[in-house]
């Protein structure tokens, strides 16, 4: 149960979670340009997509937990953190699904700038 409470309060959960937040920052900084310059459906793009699929939810979860700590009263923090954990799980599963069964995060985002055929 101690591990769950550390994950729920990820912003104050100890040095391991602080290190995870820093690593997710480095991963985002490395994977974003790698995803942009890599060839479509190439190995490097898949590596970048999987890195993004893990780093985005970790970074989001820990950062938003800091917002919960800073801006919500103590009585509302528990439910807010439980909702945030659920949102993080859904985000992680969605990004992994896009990577494993779809075109990947990079091609999905690049597709936003492609001119599609109007129907």
Rosetta blueprint (number, residue, H / E / L):
1 X L
2 X H
3 X H
4 X H
5 X H
6 X H
7 X H
8 X H
9 X L
10 X H
11 X H
12 X H
13 X L
14 X L
15 X H
16 X H
17 X H
18 X H
19 X H
20 X H
21 X H
22 X H
23 X H
24 X H
25 X H
26 X H
27 X H
28 X H
29 X H
30 X H
31 X H
32 X H
33 X H
34 X H
35 X H
36 X H
37 X H
38 X L
39 X L
40 X L
41 X L
42 X L
43 X H
44 X H
45 X H
46 X H
47 X H
48 X H
49 X H
50 X H
51 X H
52 X H
53 X H
54 X H
55 X H
56 X H
57 X H
58 X H
59 X H
60 X H
61 X H
62 X H
63 X H
64 X H
65 X H
66 X H
67 X H
68 X H
69 X H
70 X H
71 X H
72 X L
73 X L
74 X H
75 X H
76 X H
77 X H
78 X H
79 X H
80 X H
81 X H
82 X H
83 X H
84 X H
85 X H
86 X H
87 X H
88 X H
89 X H
90 X H
91 X H
92 X H
93 X H
94 X H
95 X H
96 X H
97 X H
98 X H
99 X H
100 X H
101 X H
102 X L
103 X L
104 X L
105 X H
106 X H
107 X H
108 X H
109 X H
110 X H
111 X H
112 X L
113 X L
114 X L
115 X L
116 X L
117 X L
118 X L
119 X L
